[in-house]
Amino acid sequence: MATLLRSKLTNVATSVSNKSQAKVSGMFARMGFQAATDEEAVGFAHCDDLDFEHRQGLQMDILKSEGEPCGDEGAEPPVEGDIHYQRGGAPLPPSGSKDQAVGAGGEFGGHDKPKITAWEAGWNVTNAIQGMFVLGLPYAILHGGYLGLFLIIFAAVVCCYTGKILIACLYEENEDGEVVRVRDSYVAIANACCAPRFPTLGGRVVNVAQIIELVMTCILYVVVSGNLMYNSFPGLPVSQKSWSIIATAVLLPCAFLKNLKAVSKFSLLCTLAHFVINILVIAYCLSRARDWAWEKVKFYIDVKKFPISIGIIVFSYTSQIFLPSLEGNMQQPSEFHCMMNWTHIAACVLKGLFALVAYLTWADETKEVITDNLPGSIRAVVNLFLVAKALLSYPLPFFAAVEVLEKSLFQEGSRAFFPACYGGDGRLKSWGLTLRCALVVFTLLMAIYVPHFALLMGLTGSLTGAGLCFLLPSLFHLRLLWRKLLWHQVFFDVAIFVIGGICSVSGFVHSLEGLIEAYRTNAED
């Protein structure tokens, strides 16, 4: 009797806590804080939900063992390989009704999670494709000239199109001829394409790509922090590697994070500060409009370095990975196409203008991070803001990468490779904490041995960016919907797959060659 009473009291307390948390989360979502957590394609990591799901799962297991009904009887098990780290990425409800299928973006499809408007969804996408890494676009113009500007436009068009066809892969017609949402994530789409022979292969490939992109994003944050600090205070006897070590020491407490609530409070301010910095850079460039070097903008390309520029541009547009969850959480999913159109048009215009005016101002002296070209008095202030933004943005991809690894390799169950990182009381085990610290140290080592922002960005964009934004969406679209596609849609998908594959391989090879050459140069020095 005492056990039953204790269980009921625990249930009531949990329900009250969850309702309160939902109200607070909804309020922040309305204010834009939910959207602002998406920075450089990592806001799709819905880490608070993962943390809640883990502990809630532990609690539900206890209730089940004591005979309390949990309300999940008859539910279909989650698809293997889908670790649900995307925003709102929860299993679909077992029922095949239209209402449940369309609303499957929320937790279990049954909760009244706060839905977002098209403007709020657009804010998410805008933060994903117009984040901190646009600072490397003028360097892409340096090696690509007018073709680089064309590529900024081309990448916007292609990424907008592949985002739409990726969402189309979430839907199928039911027996009544109604179009219903039958999948809820990128991973679910990938698994559907590989079924029935390899039902989990696609999801594992997507998960690996996600992990690579998240870890590389963390490395880029450490690299850019060391680079900015070194160029802001050149008079100090501190090398770029030393600044990277200092930045990593500040980031080491990330290993102790249980959720991102504390960090997410600053995300909106960081995003707004970044937009202000972009405006300041453009304003300075406009003040020197009389000295712009139009003759330096070339019609020819640097064959050796331009493929690296392709990776840089593609990486700045990566947002596909979180679009399925974002569309599922929209109040009006029918407005998704319109939202994608205006966000990518705005991104194309702003990126093109930013890259062009910055390159015209400094021409052949354009550096990998454009703020390093600013005068000393302005550069120090702007770079300090950027370093603060980079350090506050680091926990987002780091925590997401940790969750991916823990849920795919260290989760409880017969398919897990290693024992769980959490104890029975929900606390992180010591060796789990060691794993997190090792991941932080790994990002530091990579930043020290490969301290080249543009090369790393180009490598990541060519490897995972092109794969997740160009290759996989077009391939999945052809695989799942080829019988319903018009001939021009088939042509577009095949063309995007071929062009994306060529750009990906070329950019990856040249970026890797550049990194090897740079590493050898550093070793000789």
HUCORJO-V797585 format. One record per residue. N is the residue number from 0. RES is the residue in one small letter. SS is DSSP state (@ for helix, = for strand, . for the rest). PSI is psi in radians with two decimals (none if undefined). BURIAL is I if it has 16 or more other ideal C-beta (glycine too) atoms within 10 Angstrom, else O. Layout:
n/res/ss/psi/burial
N/RES/SS/PSI/BURIAL
N/RES/SS/PSI/BURIAL
//
This chain:
n/res/ss/psi/burial
0/m/./-0.76/O
1/a/@/-0.68/O
2/t/@/-0.74/O
3/l/@/-0.75/O
4/l/@/-0.73/O
5/r/@/-0.66/O
6/s/@/-0.73/I
7/k/@/-0.72/O
8/l/@/-0.71/O
9/t/@/-0.69/O
10/n/@/-0.78/O
11/v/@/-0.77/O
12/a/@/-0.72/O
13/t/@/-0.72/O
14/s/@/-0.78/O
15/v/@/-0.75/O
16/s/@/-0.75/O
17/n/@/-0.69/O
18/k/@/-0.73/O
19/s/@/-0.74/O
20/q/@/-0.66/O
21/a/@/-0.70/O
22/k/@/-0.78/O
23/v/@/-0.76/O
24/s/@/-0.70/I
25/g/@/-0.68/I
26/m/@/-0.77/O
27/f/@/-0.62/I
28/a/@/-0.70/I
29/r/@/-0.58/O
30/m/@/-0.17/O
31/g/./-0.03/I
32/f/@/-0.57/I
33/q/@/-0.74/I
34/a/@/-0.63/I
35/a/@/-0.26/I
36/t/./-0.18/I
37/d/./1.87/I
38/e/./2.14/I
39/e/./0.82/I
40/a/./0.49/I
41/v/./-0.07/I
42/g/./-0.26/I
43/f/./-0.18/I
44/a/=/1.75/I
45/h/./1.30/I
46/c/@/-0.62/I
47/d/@/-0.70/I
48/d/@/-0.66/I
49/l/@/-0.78/I
50/d/@/-0.71/I
51/f/@/-0.73/I
52/e/@/-0.70/I
53/h/@/-0.86/I
54/r/@/-0.62/I
55/q/@/-0.65/O
56/g/@/-0.69/O
57/l/@/-0.73/I
58/q/@/-0.70/I
59/m/@/-0.60/I
60/d/@/-0.68/O
61/i/@/-0.76/O
62/l/@/-0.70/I
63/k/@/-0.71/O
64/s/@/-0.41/O
65/e/./0.10/O
66/g/./0.13/O
67/e/./2.34/O
68/p/./2.46/O
69/c/./-0.09/O
70/g/./0.11/O
71/d/./0.22/O
72/e/./2.38/O
73/g/./-0.07/O
74/a/./2.56/O
75/e/./2.47/O
76/p/./2.65/O
77/p/./2.65/I
78/v/./2.28/I
79/e/./2.37/O
80/g/./-0.29/I
81/d/./1.82/I
82/i/./0.04/I
83/h/./0.92/I
84/y/./-0.01/I
85/q/=/2.81/I
86/r/./2.12/I
87/g/./0.27/I
88/g/./1.49/I
89/a/./2.82/I
90/p/./2.62/I
91/l/./2.63/I
92/p/./2.68/I
93/p/./-0.52/O
94/s/./2.57/O
95/g/./0.32/O
96/s/./2.73/O
97/k/@/-0.74/O
98/d/@/-0.74/O
99/q/@/-0.67/I
100/a/@/-0.75/I
101/v/@/-0.56/I
102/g/./0.38/I
103/a/./0.00/I
104/g/./-0.31/I
105/g/./3.11/I
106/e/@/2.03/I
107/f/@/0.11/I
108/g/@/-0.10/I
109/g/./-0.34/O
110/h/./2.63/O
111/d/./1.17/O
112/k/./2.53/I
113/p/./2.15/I
114/k/./2.67/I
115/i/=/2.66/I
116/t/./3.02/O
117/a/@/-0.59/I
118/w/@/-0.70/O
119/e/@/-0.66/I
120/a/@/-0.69/I
121/g/@/-0.59/I
122/w/@/-0.69/I
123/n/@/-0.89/I
124/v/@/-0.71/I
125/t/@/-0.75/I
126/n/@/-0.51/I
127/a/@/-0.68/I
128/i/@/-0.05/I
129/q/./0.79/I
130/g/./-2.68/I
131/m/@/-0.46/I
132/f/@/0.00/I
133/v/@/-0.23/I
134/l/@/-0.29/I
135/g/@/-0.07/I
136/l/@/-0.70/I
137/p/@/-0.56/I
138/y/@/-0.55/I
139/a/@/-0.63/I
140/i/@/-0.56/I
141/l/@/-0.68/I
142/h/@/-0.16/I
143/g/@/-0.30/I
144/g/@/-2.42/I
145/y/@/-0.50/O
146/l/@/-0.56/I
147/g/@/-0.71/I
148/l/@/-0.74/I
149/f/@/-0.68/O
150/l/@/-0.59/I
151/i/@/-0.72/I
152/i/@/-0.79/I
153/f/@/-0.76/O
154/a/@/-0.64/I
155/a/@/-0.77/I
156/v/@/-0.82/O
157/v/@/-0.77/I
158/c/@/-0.61/I
159/c/@/-0.76/I
160/y/@/-0.80/I
161/t/@/-0.52/I
162/g/@/-0.68/I
163/k/@/-0.76/I
164/i/@/-0.46/I
165/l/@/-0.73/I
166/i/@/-0.62/I
167/a/@/-0.51/I
168/c/./-0.20/I
169/l/./-0.31/I
170/y/=/2.60/I
171/e/=/2.83/I
172/e/=/2.38/O
173/n/./-2.97/O
174/e/./-0.45/O
175/d/./0.08/O
176/g/./0.15/O
177/e/./2.48/O
178/v/=/2.06/O
179/v/=/2.72/I
180/r/=/1.97/I
181/v/./-0.12/I
182/r/./2.81/I
183/d/./-0.03/I
184/s/./2.93/I
185/y/@/-0.71/I
186/v/@/-0.72/I
187/a/@/-0.67/I
188/i/@/-0.78/I
189/a/@/-0.73/I
190/n/@/-0.64/I
191/a/@/-0.60/I
192/c/@/-0.52/I
193/c/@/-0.13/I
194/a/./2.70/O
195/p/./-0.15/O
196/r/./-0.79/O
197/f/./1.36/O
198/p/./-0.30/O
199/t/./-0.04/I
200/l/@/-0.81/O
201/g/@/-0.75/I
202/g/@/-0.66/I
203/r/@/-0.65/I
204/v/@/-0.78/I
205/v/@/-0.70/I
206/n/@/-0.72/I
207/v/@/-0.76/O
208/a/@/-0.69/I
209/q/@/-0.79/I
210/i/@/-0.78/I
211/i/@/-0.80/I
212/e/@/-0.70/I
213/l/@/-0.81/I
214/v/@/-0.71/I
215/m/@/-0.60/I
216/t/@/-0.73/I
217/c/@/-0.77/I
218/i/@/-0.72/I
219/l/@/-0.64/I
220/y/@/-0.71/I
221/v/@/-0.72/I
222/v/@/-0.84/I
223/v/@/-0.55/I
224/s/@/-0.81/I
225/g/@/-0.70/I
226/n/@/-0.80/I
227/l/@/-0.74/I
228/m/@/-0.70/I
229/y/@/-0.73/I
230/n/@/-0.30/I
231/s/@/-0.57/I
232/f/./1.17/I
233/p/./-0.34/O
234/g/./-0.32/O
235/l/./2.49/O
236/p/./0.92/O
237/v/./2.17/O
238/s/./2.96/O
239/q/@/-0.64/I
240/k/@/-0.68/I
241/s/@/-0.70/O
242/w/@/-0.63/I
243/s/@/-0.66/I
244/i/@/-0.73/I
245/i/@/-0.75/O
246/a/@/-0.70/I
247/t/@/-0.62/I
248/a/@/-0.65/O
249/v/@/-0.56/O
250/l/@/-0.20/I
251/l/@/-0.62/O
252/p/@/-0.23/O
253/c/@/-0.46/I
254/a/@/-0.37/I
255/f/@/0.01/O
256/l/./2.34/I
257/k/./-0.47/O
258/n/./3.09/O
259/l/./0.39/I
260/k/@/-0.76/O
261/a/@/-0.70/O
262/v/@/-0.65/I
263/s/@/-0.36/I
264/k/./-0.48/O
265/f/./-0.08/I
266/s/@/-0.72/I
267/l/@/-0.75/I
268/l/@/-0.68/O
269/c/@/-0.74/I
270/t/@/-0.78/I
271/l/@/-0.68/O
272/a/@/-0.64/I
273/h/@/-0.71/I
274/f/@/-0.67/O
275/v/@/-0.72/O
276/i/@/-0.75/I
277/n/@/-0.71/I
278/i/@/-0.70/O
279/l/@/-0.73/I
280/v/@/-0.78/I
281/i/@/-0.69/I
282/a/@/-0.73/O
283/y/@/-0.72/I
284/c/@/-0.70/I
285/l/@/-0.54/O
286/s/@/-0.31/O
287/r/./0.47/O
288/a/@/-0.53/O
289/r/@/-0.42/O
290/d/@/0.17/O
291/w/./2.41/I
292/a/./1.34/O
293/w/@/-0.55/O
294/e/@/-0.24/O
295/k/@/-0.30/O
296/v/./2.02/I
297/k/./2.69/O
298/f/./-0.17/O
299/y/./2.93/O
300/i/./2.77/I
301/d/./1.82/O
302/v/@/-0.58/O
303/k/@/-0.63/O
304/k/@/-0.30/I
305/f/@/-0.67/I
306/p/@/-0.51/I
307/i/@/-0.66/I
308/s/@/-0.60/I
309/i/@/-0.81/I
310/g/@/-0.68/I
311/i/@/-0.80/I
312/i/@/-0.77/I
313/v/@/-0.72/I
314/f/@/-0.55/I
315/s/./-0.16/I
316/y/./0.06/I
317/t/./2.09/I
318/s/./-0.10/I
319/q/@/-0.54/I
320/i/@/-0.48/I
321/f/@/0.01/I
322/l/@/-0.70/I
323/p/@/-0.77/I
324/s/@/-0.64/I
325/l/@/-0.80/I
326/e/@/-0.63/I
327/g/@/-0.35/I
328/n/./0.15/I
329/m/=/2.51/I
330/q/./-0.70/O
331/q/./1.53/O
332/p/@/-0.39/I
333/s/@/-0.31/O
334/e/@/0.05/I
335/f/@/-0.78/I
336/h/@/-0.77/O
337/c/@/-0.72/O
338/m/@/-0.74/I
339/m/@/-0.64/I
340/n/@/-0.93/O
341/w/@/-0.51/O
342/t/@/-0.72/I
343/h/@/-0.55/I
344/i/@/-0.79/O
345/a/@/-0.75/I
346/a/@/-0.74/I
347/c/@/-0.82/I
348/v/@/-0.84/O
349/l/@/-0.73/I
350/k/@/-0.75/I
351/g/@/-0.77/I
352/l/@/-0.77/O
353/f/@/-0.83/I
354/a/@/-0.72/I
355/l/@/-0.88/I
356/v/@/-0.58/I
357/a/@/-0.74/I
358/y/@/-0.70/I
359/l/@/-0.52/I
360/t/@/-0.72/I
361/w/@/-0.21/I
362/a/@/-2.15/I
363/d/@/-0.19/O
364/e/@/0.08/O
365/t/./2.27/I
366/k/./2.99/I
367/e/./-0.74/I
368/v/./1.99/I
369/i/@/-0.48/I
370/t/@/-0.33/I
371/d/@/-0.22/I
372/n/@/-0.21/I
373/l/./2.71/I
374/p/./2.68/O
375/g/@/-0.76/O
376/s/@/-0.71/O
377/i/@/-0.66/O
378/r/@/-0.76/I
379/a/@/-0.77/I
380/v/@/-0.85/O
381/v/@/-0.77/I
382/n/@/-0.59/I
383/l/@/-0.70/O
384/f/@/-0.72/I
385/l/@/-0.66/I
386/v/@/-0.76/I
387/a/@/-0.72/O
388/k/@/-0.74/I
389/a/@/-0.75/I
390/l/@/-0.64/I
391/l/@/-0.39/I
392/s/@/-0.40/I
393/y/@/-0.75/I
394/p/@/-0.47/I
395/l/@/-1.02/I
396/p/@/-0.55/I
397/f/@/-0.85/I
398/f/@/-0.66/I
399/a/@/-0.76/I
400/a/@/-0.70/I
401/v/@/-0.77/I
402/e/@/-0.68/I
403/v/@/-0.82/I
404/l/@/-0.76/I
405/e/@/-0.70/I
406/k/@/-0.41/I
407/s/@/-0.46/I
408/l/@/-0.48/O
409/f/./0.27/I
410/q/./2.65/I
411/e/./2.51/O
412/g/./2.92/O
413/s/./-0.42/O
414/r/./-0.08/O
415/a/./2.50/O
416/f/./-0.56/O
417/f/./2.81/O
418/p/./2.82/O
419/a/./2.63/I
420/c/./-0.25/I
421/y/=/2.53/I
422/g/./3.14/O
423/g/./-0.43/O
424/d/./0.08/O
425/g/./0.00/O
426/r/./2.59/O
427/l/=/2.28/I
428/k/./2.78/O
429/s/@/-0.69/O
430/w/@/-0.44/O
431/g/@/-0.67/I
432/l/@/-0.65/O
433/t/@/-0.68/O
434/l/@/-0.75/I
435/r/@/-0.76/I
436/c/@/-0.67/O
437/a/@/-0.62/O
438/l/@/-0.69/I
439/v/@/-0.79/I
440/v/@/-0.63/O
441/f/@/-0.75/O
442/t/@/-0.60/I
443/l/@/-0.83/I
444/l/@/-0.73/O
445/m/@/-0.71/I
446/a/@/-0.56/I
447/i/@/-0.80/I
448/y/@/-0.38/O
449/v/./1.21/I
450/p/./0.89/I
451/h/./1.79/I
452/f/@/-0.88/I
453/a/@/-0.73/I
454/l/@/-0.74/I
455/l/@/-0.72/I
456/m/@/-0.73/I
457/g/@/-0.69/I
458/l/@/-0.78/I
459/t/@/-0.76/I
460/g/@/-0.66/I
461/s/@/-0.57/I
462/l/@/-1.14/I
463/t/@/-0.61/I
464/g/@/-0.89/I
465/a/@/-0.64/I
466/g/@/-0.83/I
467/l/@/-0.45/I
468/c/@/-0.54/I
469/f/@/-1.05/I
470/l/@/-1.00/I
471/l/@/-0.80/I
472/p/@/-0.77/I
473/s/@/-0.67/I
474/l/@/-0.78/I
475/f/@/-0.68/I
476/h/@/-0.76/I
477/l/@/-0.67/I
478/r/@/-0.72/I
479/l/@/-0.57/I
480/l/@/0.33/I
481/w/@/-0.50/O
482/r/@/-0.38/O
483/k/@/-0.05/O
484/l/./2.53/I
485/l/./2.86/O
486/w/@/-0.64/O
487/h/@/-0.51/O
488/q/@/-0.70/I
489/v/@/-0.74/O
490/f/@/-0.80/O
491/f/@/-0.77/I
492/d/@/-0.78/I
493/v/@/-0.74/O
494/a/@/-0.76/O
495/i/@/-0.70/I
496/f/@/-0.76/I
497/v/@/-0.87/O
498/i/@/-0.74/I
499/g/@/-0.70/I
500/g/@/-0.75/I
501/i/@/-0.81/O
502/c/@/-0.69/I
503/s/@/-0.86/I
504/v/@/-0.79/O
505/s/@/-0.82/I
506/g/@/-0.70/I
507/f/@/-0.80/I
508/v/@/-0.82/O
509/h/@/-0.64/I
510/s/@/-0.73/I
511/l/@/-0.71/I
512/e/@/-0.74/O
513/g/@/-0.70/I
514/l/@/-0.73/I
515/i/@/-0.76/O
516/e/@/-0.75/O
517/a/@/-0.66/O
518/y/@/-0.73/O
519/r/@/-0.70/O
520/t/@/-0.76/O
521/n/@/-0.64/O
522/a/@/-0.65/O
523/e/@/-0.62/O
524/d/./none/O
//
